[in-house]
Amino acid sequence: MRSPKERFSDLSPRSQALIRIGTVVQIGLQVAALVDIARRPASEINGGKRKWVALSFVNFFGPIAYFVTGRKTD
């Protein structure tokens, strides 16, 4: 079991790379969702804009859920 005070620099290069990649993907998804929410009229979003902005901050789940179910498709 790892100690709770382990530093990022103590991780293996592979672990560091995976954390960096995950961070970039998460931020990219969130920015894409927030930009889409801001640009899209409220009438084209299922639920309120505030709801989806808040949910976009829930790790990977929020932005992905927005793109799958939050946008109305005709």
A tleap script that builds the chain and sets N, CA, C and O, in Angstrom:
source leaprc.protein.ff14SB
mol = sequence {
  NMET ARG SER PRO LYS GLU ARG PHE SER ASP
  LEU SER PRO ARG SER GLN ALA LEU ILE ARG
  ILE GLY THR VAL VAL GLN ILE GLY LEU GLN
  VAL ALA ALA LEU VAL ASP ILE ALA ARG ARG
  PRO ALA SER GLU ILE ASN GLY GLY LYS ARG
  LYS TRP VAL ALA LEU SER PHE VAL ASN PHE
  PHE GLY PRO ILE ALA TYR PHE VAL THR GLY
  ARG LYS THR CASP
}
set mol.1.N position { 0.841 -1.176 0.000 }
set mol.1.CA position { 0.000 0.000 0.000 }
set mol.1.C position { 0.890 1.245 0.000 }
set mol.1.O position { 1.878 1.308 0.732 }
set mol.2.N position { 0.541 2.213 -0.808 }
set mol.2.CA position { 1.333 3.437 -0.915 }
set mol.2.C position { 1.003 4.376 0.231 }
set mol.2.O position { -0.122 4.411 0.729 }
set mol.3.N position { 1.993 5.122 0.628 }
set mol.3.CA position { 1.754 6.097 1.689 }
set mol.3.C position { 0.974 7.273 1.118 }
set mol.3.O position { 1.129 7.590 -0.062 }
set mol.4.N position { 0.146 7.924 1.916 }
set mol.4.CA position { -0.652 9.041 1.405 }
set mol.4.C position { 0.179 10.255 1.039 }
set mol.4.O position { -0.327 11.171 0.391 }
set mol.5.N position { 1.449 10.285 1.441 }
set mol.5.CA position { 2.298 11.436 1.154 }
set mol.5.C position { 3.207 11.203 -0.054 }
set mol.5.O position { 4.174 11.935 -0.263 }
set mol.6.N position { 2.891 10.191 -0.834 }
set mol.6.CA position { 3.699 9.927 -2.027 }
set mol.6.C position { 3.537 11.093 -3.001 }
set mol.6.O position { 2.439 11.615 -3.194 }
set mol.7.N position { 4.624 11.475 -3.592 }
set mol.7.CA position { 4.616 12.615 -4.506 }
set mol.7.C position { 4.464 12.142 -5.943 }
set mol.7.O position { 4.772 11.002 -6.290 }
set mol.8.N position { 3.978 13.066 -6.762 }
set mol.8.CA position { 3.821 12.773 -8.179 }
set mol.8.C position { 5.150 12.330 -8.774 }
set mol.8.O position { 5.194 11.408 -9.589 }
set mol.9.N position { 6.213 12.975 -8.375 }
set mol.9.CA position { 7.544 12.640 -8.914 }
set mol.9.C position { 8.004 11.250 -8.497 }
set mol.9.O position { 8.917 10.697 -9.110 }
set mol.10.N position { 7.391 10.676 -7.464 }
set mol.10.CA position { 7.749 9.329 -7.024 }
set mol.10.C position { 7.078 8.246 -7.877 }
set mol.10.O position { 7.474 7.082 -7.823 }
set mol.11.N position { 6.079 8.623 -8.655 }
set mol.11.CA position { 5.378 7.658 -9.493 }
set mol.11.C position { 6.257 7.259 -10.677 }
set mol.11.O position { 7.187 7.973 -11.052 }
set mol.12.N position { 5.942 6.111 -11.249 }
set mol.12.CA position { 6.691 5.661 -12.424 }
set mol.12.C position { 6.393 6.589 -13.597 }
set mol.12.O position { 5.346 7.234 -13.622 }
set mol.13.N position { 7.293 6.662 -14.557 }
set mol.13.CA position { 7.036 7.506 -15.737 }
set mol.13.C position { 5.732 7.130 -16.448 }
set mol.13.O position { 5.032 8.002 -16.963 }
set mol.14.N position { 5.411 5.849 -16.476 }
set mol.14.CA position { 4.159 5.405 -17.117 }
set mol.14.C position { 2.947 5.960 -16.373 }
set mol.14.O position { 2.008 6.459 -16.993 }
set mol.15.N position { 2.971 5.872 -15.048 }
set mol.15.CA position { 1.866 6.399 -14.246 }
set mol.15.C position { 1.730 7.910 -14.416 }
set mol.15.O position { 0.619 8.429 -14.526 }
set mol.16.N position { 2.854 8.608 -14.439 }
set mol.16.CA position { 2.821 10.050 -14.643 }
set mol.16.C position { 2.208 10.393 -15.999 }
set mol.16.O position { 1.401 11.316 -16.108 }
set mol.17.N position { 2.594 9.648 -17.024 }
set mol.17.CA position { 2.063 9.896 -18.366 }
set mol.17.C position { 0.562 9.649 -18.419 }
set mol.17.O position { -0.176 10.429 -19.020 }
set mol.18.N position { 0.105 8.563 -17.789 }
set mol.18.CA position { -1.327 8.251 -17.784 }
set mol.18.C position { -2.131 9.328 -17.055 }
set mol.18.O position { -3.223 9.691 -17.492 }
set mol.19.N position { -1.601 9.831 -15.965 }
set mol.19.CA position { -2.284 10.900 -15.231 }
set mol.19.C position { -2.343 12.161 -16.082 }
set mol.19.O position { -3.374 12.832 -16.127 }
set mol.20.N position { -1.261 12.481 -16.747 }
set mol.20.CA position { -1.246 13.674 -17.613 }
set mol.20.C position { -2.236 13.530 -18.766 }
set mol.20.O position { -2.965 14.470 -19.080 }
set mol.21.N position { -2.264 12.371 -19.389 }
set mol.21.CA position { -3.195 12.135 -20.498 }
set mol.21.C position { -4.635 12.233 -20.012 }
set mol.21.O position { -5.469 12.869 -20.656 }
set mol.22.N position { -4.926 11.608 -18.884 }
set mol.22.CA position { -6.276 11.674 -18.320 }
set mol.22.C position { -6.697 13.095 -18.001 }
set mol.22.O position { -7.847 13.475 -18.217 }
set mol.23.N position { -5.768 13.872 -17.491 }
set mol.23.CA position { -6.047 15.272 -17.171 }
set mol.23.C position { -6.357 16.072 -18.423 }
set mol.23.O position { -7.308 16.853 -18.443 }
set mol.24.N position { -5.565 15.884 -19.464 }
set mol.24.CA position { -5.784 16.609 -20.716 }
set mol.24.C position { -7.127 16.214 -21.330 }
set mol.24.O position { -7.861 17.075 -21.815 }
set mol.25.N position { -7.451 14.931 -21.313 }
set mol.25.CA position { -8.729 14.472 -21.872 }
set mol.25.C position { -9.892 15.057 -21.075 }
set mol.25.O position { -10.861 15.537 -21.664 }
set mol.26.N position { -9.810 15.025 -19.750 }
set mol.26.CA position { -10.871 15.558 -18.904 }
set mol.26.C position { -11.084 17.040 -19.163 }
set mol.26.O position { -12.218 17.482 -19.346 }
set mol.27.N position { -10.014 17.802 -19.181 }
set mol.27.CA position { -10.134 19.243 -19.408 }
set mol.27.C position { -10.669 19.521 -20.808 }
set mol.27.O position { -11.501 20.410 -20.988 }
set mol.28.N position { -10.200 18.771 -21.795 }
set mol.28.CA position { -10.693 18.944 -23.156 }
set mol.28.C position { -12.182 18.674 -23.276 }
set mol.28.O position { -12.908 19.435 -23.915 }
set mol.29.N position { -12.635 17.590 -22.661 }
set mol.29.CA position { -14.068 17.268 -22.685 }
set mol.29.C position { -14.888 18.355 -22.004 }
set mol.29.O position { -15.934 18.766 -22.507 }
set mol.30.N position { -14.406 18.810 -20.869 }
set mol.30.CA position { -15.160 19.819 -20.131 }
set mol.30.C position { -15.220 21.139 -20.895 }
set mol.30.O position { -16.281 21.759 -20.974 }
set mol.31.N position { -14.102 21.571 -21.453 }
set mol.31.CA position { -14.092 22.813 -22.224 }
set mol.31.C position { -15.022 22.689 -23.431 }
set mol.31.O position { -15.777 23.616 -23.727 }
set mol.32.N position { -14.974 21.567 -24.121 }
set mol.32.CA position { -15.843 21.367 -25.285 }
set mol.32.C position { -17.316 21.425 -24.878 }
set mol.32.O position { -18.130 22.041 -25.566 }
set mol.33.N position { -17.655 20.784 -23.765 }
set mol.33.CA position { -19.043 20.798 -23.294 }
set mol.33.C position { -19.465 22.212 -22.903 }
set mol.33.O position { -20.554 22.652 -23.270 }
set mol.34.N position { -18.620 22.927 -22.167 }
set mol.34.CA position { -18.973 24.278 -21.736 }
set mol.34.C position { -19.122 25.232 -22.916 }
set mol.34.O position { -20.021 26.074 -22.921 }
set mol.35.N position { -18.260 25.111 -23.907 }
set mol.35.CA position { -18.362 25.962 -25.095 }
set mol.35.C position { -19.652 25.646 -25.845 }
set mol.35.O position { -20.354 26.557 -26.283 }
set mol.36.N position { -19.965 24.367 -25.995 }
set mol.36.CA position { -21.188 23.974 -26.698 }
set mol.36.C position { -22.427 24.470 -25.957 }
set mol.36.O position { -23.372 24.958 -26.577 }
set mol.37.N position { -22.420 24.347 -24.634 }
set mol.37.CA position { -23.557 24.815 -23.829 }
set mol.37.C position { -23.727 26.327 -23.994 }
set mol.37.O position { -24.849 26.815 -24.129 }
set mol.38.N position { -22.629 27.057 -23.985 }
set mol.38.CA position { -22.705 28.510 -24.110 }
set mol.38.C position { -23.218 28.949 -25.482 }
set mol.38.O position { -23.960 29.925 -25.582 }
set mol.39.N position { -22.833 28.247 -26.515 }
set mol.39.CA position { -23.198 28.639 -27.876 }
set mol.39.C position { -24.575 28.134 -28.305 }
set mol.39.O position { -25.221 28.742 -29.158 }
set mol.40.N position { -25.018 27.045 -27.727 }
set mol.40.CA position { -26.276 26.415 -28.145 }
set mol.40.C position { -27.460 27.105 -27.458 }
set mol.40.O position { -27.410 27.360 -26.255 }
set mol.41.N position { -28.516 27.406 -28.204 }
set mol.41.CA position { -29.714 27.989 -27.577 }
set mol.41.C position { -30.316 27.015 -26.558 }
set mol.41.O position { -30.234 25.798 -26.722 }
set mol.42.N position { -30.911 27.563 -25.523 }
set mol.42.CA position { -31.508 26.733 -24.467 }
set mol.42.C position { -32.573 25.788 -25.023 }
set mol.42.O position { -32.791 24.706 -24.479 }
set mol.43.N position { -33.227 26.191 -26.093 }
set mol.43.CA position { -34.267 25.341 -26.679 }
set mol.43.C position { -33.695 24.070 -27.310 }
set mol.43.O position { -34.444 23.133 -27.589 }
set mol.44.N position { -32.396 24.025 -27.536 }
set mol.44.CA position { -31.761 22.846 -28.132 }
set mol.44.C position { -31.040 21.982 -27.094 }
set mol.44.O position { -30.248 21.110 -27.453 }
set mol.45.N position { -31.314 22.225 -25.809 }
set mol.45.CA position { -30.668 21.462 -24.737 }
set mol.45.C position { -31.740 20.809 -23.880 }
set mol.45.O position { -32.686 21.469 -23.449 }
set mol.46.N position { -31.593 19.519 -23.637 }
set mol.46.CA position { -32.495 18.804 -22.747 }
set mol.46.C position { -32.156 19.166 -21.308 }
set mol.46.O position { -31.035 18.929 -20.858 }
set mol.47.N position { -33.106 19.736 -20.584 }
set mol.47.CA position { -32.828 20.202 -19.230 }
set mol.47.C position { -32.278 21.606 -19.297 }
set mol.47.O position { -32.155 22.173 -20.382 }
set mol.48.N position { -31.950 22.165 -18.177 }
set mol.48.CA position { -31.448 23.535 -18.155 }
set mol.48.C position { -29.961 23.626 -18.409 }
set mol.48.O position { -29.209 22.679 -18.181 }
set mol.49.N position { -29.559 24.784 -18.887 }
set mol.49.CA position { -28.137 25.022 -19.126 }
set mol.49.C position { -27.356 24.945 -17.816 }
set mol.49.O position { -26.262 24.383 -17.778 }
set mol.50.N position { -27.916 25.511 -16.739 }
set mol.50.CA position { -27.233 25.486 -15.444 }
set mol.50.C position { -26.954 24.051 -14.989 }
set mol.50.O position { -25.888 23.745 -14.454 }
set mol.51.N position { -27.930 23.193 -15.213 }
set mol.51.CA position { -27.777 21.785 -14.829 }
set mol.51.C position { -26.584 21.166 -15.544 }
set mol.51.O position { -25.769 20.486 -14.921 }
set mol.52.N position { -26.479 21.397 -16.843 }
set mol.52.CA position { -25.399 20.784 -17.621 }
set mol.52.C position { -24.046 21.425 -17.337 }
set mol.52.O position { -23.018 20.750 -17.401 }
set mol.53.N position { -24.033 22.711 -17.025 }
set mol.53.CA position { -22.773 23.340 -16.627 }
set mol.53.C position { -22.274 22.682 -15.344 }
set mol.53.O position { -21.100 22.326 -15.241 }
set mol.54.N position { -23.167 22.520 -14.365 }
set mol.54.CA position { -22.777 21.888 -13.097 }
set mol.54.C position { -22.326 20.444 -13.329 }
set mol.54.O position { -21.309 20.020 -12.780 }
set mol.55.N position { -23.066 19.695 -14.131 }
set mol.55.CA position { -22.722 18.295 -14.379 }
set mol.55.C position { -21.422 18.147 -15.171 }
set mol.55.O position { -20.770 17.106 -15.096 }
set mol.56.N position { -21.045 19.165 -15.919 }
set mol.56.CA position { -19.806 19.067 -16.695 }
set mol.56.C position { -18.575 18.984 -15.791 }
set mol.56.O position { -17.496 18.603 -16.244 }
set mol.57.N position { -18.736 19.338 -14.528 }
set mol.57.CA position { -17.620 19.283 -13.586 }
set mol.57.C position { -17.493 17.913 -12.919 }
set mol.57.O position { -16.623 17.724 -12.070 }
set mol.58.N position { -18.349 16.953 -13.291 }
set mol.58.CA position { -18.295 15.611 -12.719 }
set mol.58.C position { -17.411 14.734 -13.596 }
set mol.58.O position { -17.894 14.049 -14.498 }
set mol.59.N position { -16.136 14.765 -13.326 }
set mol.59.CA position { -15.132 13.979 -14.056 }
set mol.59.C position { -15.512 13.736 -15.509 }
set mol.59.O position { -16.055 14.628 -16.161 }
set mol.60.N position { -15.242 12.570 -16.016 }
set mol.60.CA position { -15.522 12.254 -17.417 }
set mol.60.C position { -17.014 12.091 -17.662 }
set mol.60.O position { -17.497 12.355 -18.763 }
set mol.61.N position { -17.739 11.663 -16.649 }
set mol.61.CA position { -19.155 11.355 -16.794 }
set mol.61.C position { -19.976 12.556 -17.258 }
set mol.61.O position { -20.787 12.428 -18.175 }
set mol.62.N position { -19.781 13.708 -16.647 }
set mol.62.CA position { -20.604 14.874 -16.948 }
set mol.62.C position { -20.542 15.324 -18.397 }
set mol.62.O position { -21.579 15.406 -19.056 }
set mol.63.N position { -19.343 15.621 -18.917 }
set mol.63.CA position { -19.280 16.059 -20.315 }
set mol.63.C position { -19.766 14.997 -21.303 }
set mol.63.O position { -20.428 15.324 -22.288 }
set mol.64.N position { -19.446 13.748 -21.047 }
set mol.64.CA position { -19.892 12.684 -21.943 }
set mol.64.C position { -21.416 12.563 -21.896 }
set mol.64.O position { -22.059 12.395 -22.933 }
set mol.65.N position { -21.989 12.649 -20.704 }
set mol.65.CA position { -23.449 12.588 -20.567 }
set mol.65.C position { -24.103 13.745 -21.314 }
set mol.65.O position { -25.153 13.572 -21.933 }
set mol.66.N position { -23.491 14.916 -21.258 }
set mol.66.CA position { -24.048 16.053 -21.986 }
set mol.66.C position { -24.071 15.783 -23.487 }
set mol.66.O position { -25.089 16.009 -24.143 }
set mol.67.N position { -22.964 15.305 -24.031 }
set mol.67.CA position { -22.910 15.064 -25.473 }
set mol.67.C position { -23.830 13.911 -25.896 }
set mol.67.O position { -24.312 13.896 -27.028 }
set mol.68.N position { -24.074 12.961 -25.014 }
set mol.68.CA position { -24.934 11.824 -25.357 }
set mol.68.C position { -26.405 12.148 -25.170 }
set mol.68.O position { -27.221 11.808 -26.026 }
set mol.69.N position { -26.767 12.808 -24.051 }
set mol.69.CA position { -28.188 13.008 -23.746 }
set mol.69.C position { -28.603 14.466 -23.594 }
set mol.69.O position { -29.797 14.762 -23.636 }
set mol.70.N position { -27.678 15.365 -23.422 }
set mol.70.CA position { -28.030 16.752 -23.135 }
set mol.70.C position { -28.433 17.577 -24.346 }
set mol.70.O position { -29.191 18.539 -24.217 }
set mol.71.N position { -27.942 17.216 -25.506 }
set mol.71.CA position { -28.266 17.969 -26.708 }
set mol.71.C position { -29.464 17.345 -27.415 }
set mol.71.O position { -29.527 16.131 -27.605 }
set mol.72.N position { -30.391 18.178 -27.791 }
set mol.72.CA position { -31.572 17.678 -28.519 }
set mol.72.C position { -31.188 17.379 -29.955 }
set mol.72.O position { -30.454 18.132 -30.595 }
set mol.73.N position { -31.698 16.274 -30.440 }
set mol.73.CA position { -31.500 15.922 -31.839 }
set mol.73.C position { -32.874 15.798 -32.495 }
set mol.73.O position { -33.795 15.217 -31.921 }
set mol.74.N position { -32.995 16.330 -33.656 }
set mol.74.CA position { -34.293 16.264 -34.356 }
set mol.74.C position { -34.319 15.172 -35.370 }
set mol.74.O position { -35.331 14.980 -36.044 }
savepdb mol mol.pdb
quit
